[in-house]
């Protein structure tokens, strides 16, 4: 696997892959890799001749009181994992390469970025859209893969690609990969490492409460009451706060008050200093 950290080296490496023929898939990450990320890599390898990955802890998607400095950075370990999965190219730029002195451009995607995490993390999706747009322009992949745990992020990236007429990749070639879960149902996340043993045990209540709510909603239970019960269950389990528990259209992310056949349940909740998110089809 070739690891590059300068744009000229990246362009040469991408050109070399192109010269060999076949499609290039990109798996963008912020590192701290786990089985969920590796599942994206494996899915990419099924659909493309060449797999590239990026590791960049993007400061523009962290808020003023969020965990940028604490976010785990383990480049060598992550690099070893990617190489073992057959990744051919790792793009790992420093911040001053991604955002050189005088950088002044921002990408904003309205609509799908509003509400849910967009409401709780102002500016977060501007940072996501900006860095992903840059990654797409830098690597020029034919296809790209993202985890469905960050469903709203995936919607933002697809809308950005569609609205800006991106061709590498086109919006239809931006693929979501289903959530990878621990044995107790908790969605895999780099932030799970922040949990103490007690918090980690309590965190398993999140997917359980969501499944219970979905079962009730499937039986035509009142949505407002059901979501209130979900919030209460998380509080009893030891969560400190529920940022949101909402039913939204899976494609547009418009709020729903009932199942329209394309609904998803979205939840974000905090336990200790860790914010966990999850979503499930209703």
Sine and cosine of phi, psi and omega as CSV:
sin_phi,cos_phi,sin_psi,cos_psi,sin_omega,cos_omega
0.00,0.00,0.72,-0.69,0.05,-1.00
-1.00,-0.09,0.79,-0.61,0.05,-1.00
-0.94,-0.33,0.80,-0.61,-0.03,-1.00
-0.78,-0.63,0.49,-0.87,-0.03,-1.00
-0.74,-0.68,0.06,1.00,0.05,-1.00
-0.84,-0.54,0.53,-0.85,-0.08,-1.00
-0.90,0.45,-0.62,0.78,-0.01,-1.00
-0.90,0.43,-0.62,0.78,0.04,-1.00
-0.92,0.39,-0.63,0.78,0.01,-1.00
-0.89,0.46,-0.74,0.68,-0.05,-1.00
-0.89,0.46,-0.62,0.78,0.05,-1.00
-0.91,0.42,-0.65,0.76,-0.01,-1.00
-0.92,0.39,-0.66,0.75,0.03,-1.00
-0.91,0.41,-0.66,0.75,0.04,-1.00
-0.87,0.50,-0.62,0.78,0.01,-1.00
-0.91,0.41,-0.65,0.76,0.06,-1.00
-0.89,0.45,-0.68,0.73,0.00,-1.00
-0.89,0.47,-0.63,0.78,-0.02,-1.00
-0.89,0.45,-0.44,0.90,0.02,-1.00
-0.98,0.17,-0.12,0.99,0.01,-1.00
1.00,0.08,0.30,-0.96,0.03,-1.00
1.00,0.01,0.13,-0.99,-0.06,-1.00
-1.00,-0.02,0.42,-0.91,0.03,-1.00
-0.91,-0.40,0.78,-0.63,0.09,-1.00
-0.95,-0.30,0.60,-0.80,0.05,-1.00
-0.89,-0.46,0.71,-0.70,0.13,-0.99
-0.88,-0.47,0.99,-0.15,0.02,-1.00
-0.98,0.20,0.70,-0.72,0.04,-1.00
-0.62,-0.79,0.19,-0.98,0.19,-0.98
-0.96,-0.30,0.30,0.96,0.00,-1.00
0.99,0.16,-0.35,-0.94,-0.11,-0.99
0.78,0.63,0.78,0.62,-0.20,-0.98
-0.94,0.34,0.56,-0.83,0.07,-1.00
-0.68,-0.73,-0.11,-0.99,-0.09,-1.00
-0.87,0.49,-0.49,0.87,0.05,-1.00
-0.88,0.48,-0.71,0.70,0.04,-1.00
-0.89,0.45,-0.67,0.74,-0.04,-1.00
-0.92,0.40,-0.49,0.87,0.10,-0.99
-0.90,0.44,-0.62,0.78,0.07,-1.00
-0.88,0.48,-0.69,0.73,0.00,-1.00
-0.88,0.47,-0.69,0.73,-0.02,-1.00
-0.91,0.40,-0.61,0.79,0.04,-1.00
-0.91,0.40,-0.65,0.76,0.04,-1.00
-0.88,0.48,-0.65,0.76,-0.03,-1.00
-0.92,0.40,-0.43,0.90,0.04,-1.00
-0.95,0.31,-0.43,0.90,-0.17,-0.98
-0.93,-0.38,-0.07,1.00,-0.04,-1.00
-0.61,-0.80,0.45,-0.89,0.04,-1.00
-0.97,0.25,-0.49,0.87,-0.04,-1.00
-0.78,-0.63,0.69,-0.72,0.05,-1.00
-0.89,-0.46,0.81,-0.59,0.13,-0.99
-0.91,-0.41,0.52,-0.86,0.08,-1.00
-0.76,-0.65,0.40,-0.92,0.11,-0.99
-0.81,-0.59,0.56,-0.83,0.13,-0.99
-0.79,-0.61,0.91,-0.42,0.03,-1.00
-0.44,-0.90,0.89,-0.46,0.07,-1.00
-0.99,0.15,0.97,-0.23,-0.21,-0.98
-0.99,0.13,0.95,-0.30,-0.05,-1.00
-0.90,0.43,-0.39,0.92,-0.09,-1.00
-0.97,0.25,-0.17,0.99,0.04,-1.00
-0.97,-0.25,0.15,0.99,0.08,-1.00
-0.97,-0.24,0.70,-0.72,0.06,-1.00
-0.98,0.18,0.10,-0.99,-0.08,-1.00
-0.87,0.49,-0.55,0.84,-0.06,-1.00
-0.95,-0.32,0.37,0.93,-0.04,-1.00
-0.98,-0.18,-0.08,-1.00,-0.31,-0.95
-0.99,-0.15,0.66,0.75,-0.02,-1.00
-0.85,0.53,-0.76,0.64,-0.05,-1.00
-0.92,0.39,-0.54,0.84,-0.05,-1.00
-1.00,0.09,-0.21,0.98,-0.08,-1.00
-0.87,0.50,0.77,-0.64,-0.11,-0.99
-0.90,0.43,0.72,-0.70,0.03,-1.00
-0.83,-0.56,0.89,-0.45,-0.09,-1.00
-0.57,-0.82,0.89,0.46,-0.18,-0.98
-0.85,0.52,-0.70,0.71,-0.05,-1.00
-0.90,0.44,-0.70,0.72,0.02,-1.00
-0.88,0.47,-0.72,0.70,0.01,-1.00
-0.90,0.44,-0.64,0.77,0.02,-1.00
-0.88,0.48,-0.66,0.75,0.02,-1.00
-0.89,0.46,-0.65,0.76,0.02,-1.00
-0.89,0.45,-0.71,0.71,-0.02,-1.00
-0.91,0.42,-0.66,0.75,0.00,-1.00
-0.90,0.44,-0.63,0.78,0.02,-1.00
-0.90,0.43,-0.42,0.91,0.02,-1.00
-1.00,0.01,0.01,1.00,0.06,-1.00
1.00,-0.01,0.20,0.98,0.07,-1.00
-0.89,0.45,0.72,-0.70,-0.06,-1.00
-1.00,-0.06,-0.47,0.88,-0.10,-0.99
-0.65,-0.76,0.79,-0.61,0.08,-1.00
-0.89,-0.45,0.86,-0.52,0.06,-1.00
-0.99,-0.16,0.93,-0.38,-0.08,-1.00
-0.75,-0.66,0.96,0.28,-0.08,-1.00
-0.98,0.19,0.52,-0.85,0.20,-0.98
-0.97,0.26,0.24,-0.97,-0.08,-1.00
-0.87,0.49,-0.57,0.82,-0.06,-1.00
-0.97,0.23,-0.19,0.98,0.16,-0.99
-1.00,0.10,-0.67,0.75,0.01,-1.00
-0.94,0.33,-0.63,0.77,-0.01,-1.00
-0.78,-0.63,0.98,0.18,-0.03,-1.00
-0.92,0.40,0.25,-0.97,-0.01,-1.00
-0.81,0.59,0.74,-0.67,-0.01,-1.00
1.00,-0.01,0.02,1.00,-0.02,-1.00
-0.85,0.53,0.73,-0.68,-0.16,-0.99
-0.62,-0.78,0.25,0.97,-0.11,-0.99
-0.93,-0.35,0.65,-0.76,-0.01,-1.00
-0.71,-0.70,0.60,-0.80,0.06,-1.00
-0.95,-0.31,0.83,-0.56,0.01,-1.00
-0.87,-0.49,0.76,-0.65,0.03,-1.00
-0.89,-0.45,0.93,-0.37,-0.03,-1.00
-0.98,0.19,0.10,-1.00,0.10,-1.00
0.98,0.19,-1.00,-0.01,-0.09,-1.00
-0.91,0.41,-0.31,0.95,0.01,-1.00
-0.99,0.10,-0.14,0.99,-0.10,-0.99
-1.00,-0.05,0.54,-0.84,-0.06,-1.00
0.98,0.22,0.01,-1.00,-0.02,-1.00
0.75,0.66,-0.79,-0.61,-0.02,-1.00
-0.92,0.40,-0.44,0.90,0.03,-1.00
-0.90,0.44,-0.55,0.84,0.03,-1.00
-0.97,0.25,-0.62,0.79,-0.07,-1.00
-0.99,0.12,-0.34,0.94,-0.06,-1.00
-0.77,-0.63,0.96,0.27,-0.05,-1.00
-0.81,0.58,0.74,-0.67,0.03,-1.00
1.00,0.10,-0.19,0.98,-0.06,-1.00
-0.85,0.52,-0.75,0.66,-0.08,-1.00
-0.97,0.25,-0.37,0.93,0.19,-0.98
-0.88,0.47,-0.69,0.72,0.03,-1.00
-0.90,0.44,-0.64,0.77,0.03,-1.00
-0.90,0.43,-0.77,0.63,-0.04,-1.00
-0.88,0.48,-0.64,0.77,-0.01,-1.00
-0.90,0.43,-0.76,0.65,-0.07,-1.00
-0.94,0.35,-0.59,0.81,0.00,-1.00
-0.94,0.33,-0.62,0.79,0.08,-1.00
-0.86,0.51,-0.68,0.74,0.04,-1.00
-0.91,0.42,-0.69,0.72,0.01,-1.00
-0.88,0.48,-0.67,0.74,0.04,-1.00
-0.88,0.47,-0.68,0.73,-0.01,-1.00
-0.93,0.36,-0.52,0.85,-0.03,-1.00
-0.97,0.24,-0.73,0.68,-0.09,-1.00
-1.00,0.02,-0.50,0.87,-0.02,-1.00
0.83,0.56,0.80,0.60,-0.03,-1.00
-0.97,0.26,0.38,-0.92,0.11,-0.99
-0.98,0.17,-0.57,0.82,0.01,-1.00
-0.63,-0.77,0.37,-0.93,0.00,-1.00
-0.62,-0.78,0.43,-0.90,-0.10,-1.00
-0.75,-0.66,0.71,-0.70,0.02,-1.00
-0.69,-0.72,0.47,-0.88,0.03,-1.00
-0.98,0.20,0.58,-0.81,0.00,-1.00
-0.98,0.20,-0.10,1.00,0.09,-1.00
-0.87,0.50,-0.64,0.77,0.08,-1.00
-1.00,-0.06,0.92,0.40,-0.11,-0.99
-0.88,0.48,-0.68,0.74,-0.01,-1.00
-0.91,0.42,-0.63,0.78,0.07,-1.00
-0.86,0.52,-0.69,0.72,0.01,-1.00
-0.87,0.48,-0.66,0.75,0.03,-1.00
-0.90,0.44,-0.64,0.77,0.02,-1.00
-0.89,0.45,-0.70,0.71,-0.05,-1.00
-0.92,0.39,-0.66,0.75,0.03,-1.00
-0.90,0.44,-0.67,0.74,0.01,-1.00
-0.91,0.42,-0.66,0.75,0.04,-1.00
-0.86,0.51,-0.74,0.67,-0.02,-1.00
-0.89,0.45,-0.63,0.78,0.01,-1.00
-0.93,0.37,-0.73,0.69,-0.08,-1.00
-0.94,0.35,-0.52,0.85,-0.02,-1.00
-1.00,-0.08,0.11,0.99,0.04,-1.00
0.83,0.56,0.64,0.77,0.03,-1.00
-0.92,0.40,0.58,-0.81,0.01,-1.00
-0.90,-0.44,-0.23,0.97,0.03,-1.00
-0.70,-0.71,1.00,0.08,0.00,1.00
-1.00,-0.07,0.33,-0.94,0.21,-0.98
-0.95,0.32,0.36,-0.93,-0.03,-1.00
-0.83,0.56,-0.61,0.79,-0.02,-1.00
-0.94,0.34,-0.19,0.98,0.03,-1.00
-0.96,-0.26,0.30,0.96,0.12,-0.99
-0.98,-0.19,0.94,-0.33,-0.20,-0.98
-0.97,-0.26,0.69,-0.72,0.15,-0.99
-1.00,-0.07,0.62,-0.78,0.01,-1.00
-0.90,-0.44,0.75,-0.66,-0.07,-1.00
-0.80,0.59,0.48,-0.88,-0.03,-1.00
-0.86,0.51,0.70,-0.71,0.13,-0.99
-0.99,-0.12,0.76,-0.65,-0.12,-0.99
-0.88,-0.48,0.46,-0.89,0.14,-0.99
-0.94,0.34,0.14,-0.99,-0.04,-1.00
-0.86,0.51,-0.52,0.85,-0.01,-1.00
-1.00,0.00,0.10,1.00,0.09,-1.00
0.99,-0.16,-0.23,0.97,-0.02,-1.00
-0.92,0.40,0.74,-0.67,0.03,-1.00
-0.89,0.45,0.72,-0.69,0.04,-1.00
-0.90,0.43,0.68,-0.74,0.00,-1.00
-0.40,-0.92,0.56,-0.83,0.08,-1.00
-0.87,0.49,-0.49,0.87,-0.04,-1.00
-0.97,0.23,-0.19,0.98,0.08,-1.00
-0.88,0.48,-0.43,0.90,0.00,-1.00
-0.92,0.40,-0.32,0.95,0.02,-1.00
-0.97,0.25,-0.29,0.96,-0.12,-0.99
-0.98,0.22,0.67,-0.74,0.18,-0.98
-0.94,0.33,0.18,-0.98,0.00,-1.00
-0.86,0.52,-0.65,0.76,0.01,-1.00
-0.93,0.37,-0.69,0.72,0.03,-1.00
-0.90,0.43,-0.62,0.78,0.00,-1.00
-0.89,0.45,-0.63,0.78,0.04,-1.00
-0.91,0.41,-0.68,0.74,0.00,-1.00
-0.92,0.38,-0.52,0.85,-0.07,-1.00
-0.89,0.46,-0.42,0.91,0.01,-1.00
-0.90,0.44,-0.25,0.97,0.05,-1.00
-0.93,0.37,-0.38,0.93,-0.05,-1.00
-0.89,0.45,-0.84,0.54,0.01,-1.00
-0.91,0.41,-0.52,0.86,0.04,-1.00
-0.90,0.43,-0.73,0.69,-0.01,-1.00
-0.90,0.44,-0.58,0.81,0.02,-1.00
-0.93,0.37,-0.69,0.73,0.02,-1.00
-0.90,0.44,-0.64,0.77,0.04,-1.00
-0.89,0.46,-0.68,0.74,0.00,-1.00
-0.90,0.44,-0.67,0.74,-0.02,-1.00
-0.91,0.42,-0.61,0.79,0.04,-1.00
-0.89,0.46,-0.67,0.75,0.03,-1.00
-0.92,0.39,-0.67,0.74,0.01,-1.00
-0.89,0.45,-0.56,0.83,0.04,-1.00
-0.91,0.41,-0.42,0.91,0.06,-1.00
-1.00,-0.06,0.29,0.96,0.06,-1.00
0.93,0.37,0.49,0.87,0.08,-1.00
-0.92,0.39,0.41,-0.91,0.04,-1.00
-0.88,0.47,0.81,-0.59,-0.11,-0.99
-0.91,0.42,-0.70,0.71,-0.05,-1.00
-0.89,0.46,-0.68,0.73,0.01,-1.00
-0.92,0.40,-0.65,0.76,-0.02,-1.00
-0.90,0.44,-0.68,0.74,0.02,-1.00
-0.93,0.37,-0.55,0.83,0.09,-1.00
-0.90,0.44,-0.65,0.76,0.05,-1.00
-0.91,0.41,-0.59,0.80,0.04,-1.00
-0.89,0.46,-0.72,0.69,0.03,-1.00
-0.86,0.52,-0.69,0.72,-0.01,-1.00
-0.90,0.44,-0.65,0.76,0.00,-1.00
-0.89,0.46,-0.63,0.78,0.01,-1.00
-0.94,0.35,-0.60,0.80,0.05,-1.00
-0.89,0.45,-0.71,0.71,0.02,-1.00
-0.89,0.46,-0.58,0.82,-0.04,-1.00
-0.95,0.31,-0.29,0.96,0.03,-1.00
0.87,-0.50,0.06,1.00,0.08,-1.00
-0.95,0.30,0.60,-0.80,-0.05,-1.00
-1.00,0.08,-0.49,0.87,-0.04,-1.00
-0.33,-0.94,0.59,-0.81,0.14,-0.99
-0.95,-0.30,0.91,-0.41,-0.01,-1.00
-0.94,0.34,-0.67,0.74,0.08,-1.00
-0.33,-0.94,0.46,-0.89,0.17,-0.99
-0.57,-0.82,0.97,-0.23,-0.17,-0.99
-0.65,-0.76,0.45,-0.89,0.14,-0.99
-0.97,-0.24,0.79,-0.61,-0.03,-1.00
-0.66,-0.75,0.37,-0.93,0.09,-1.00
-0.90,0.43,0.73,-0.69,-0.10,-0.99
-0.90,0.43,-0.49,0.87,-0.06,-1.00
-1.00,-0.05,-0.77,0.64,-0.08,-1.00
-1.00,-0.01,-0.31,0.95,-0.10,-0.99
0.90,0.43,0.32,0.95,0.10,-1.00
-0.94,0.34,0.62,-0.79,0.01,-1.00
-0.89,0.46,0.57,-0.82,0.04,-1.00
-0.79,-0.61,0.47,-0.88,0.11,-0.99
-0.95,-0.33,0.08,1.00,0.04,-1.00
-0.29,-0.96,0.14,-0.99,0.01,-1.00
-0.97,0.24,0.86,-0.51,0.04,-1.00
-0.97,-0.24,0.24,0.97,-0.03,-1.00
1.00,-0.01,-0.15,0.99,0.00,-1.00
-0.66,-0.75,0.60,0.80,-0.13,-0.99
-0.99,-0.10,0.49,-0.87,0.14,-0.99
-0.73,-0.68,0.52,-0.85,0.09,-1.00
-0.99,-0.13,0.81,-0.59,-0.01,-1.00
-0.89,-0.46,0.74,-0.67,0.00,-1.00
-0.68,-0.74,0.66,-0.75,0.20,-0.98
-0.75,-0.66,0.76,-0.65,-0.04,-1.00
-0.58,-0.82,0.46,-0.89,-0.07,-1.00
-0.91,-0.41,0.69,-0.72,0.08,-1.00
-0.73,-0.68,0.88,-0.47,-0.17,-0.98
0.89,0.46,-0.74,-0.67,0.02,-1.00
-0.99,-0.12,0.22,0.97,-0.10,-0.99
-0.94,-0.33,0.74,-0.67,0.02,-1.00
-0.97,-0.24,0.86,-0.52,-0.02,-1.00
-0.94,-0.35,0.64,-0.77,0.07,-1.00
-0.83,-0.56,0.42,-0.91,0.04,-1.00
-0.35,-0.94,0.33,-0.94,0.10,-0.99
-0.45,-0.89,0.50,-0.87,-0.01,-1.00
-0.57,-0.82,0.52,-0.85,0.10,-0.99
-0.92,0.39,0.63,-0.78,0.03,-1.00
-1.00,-0.05,0.00,0.00,0.00,0.00
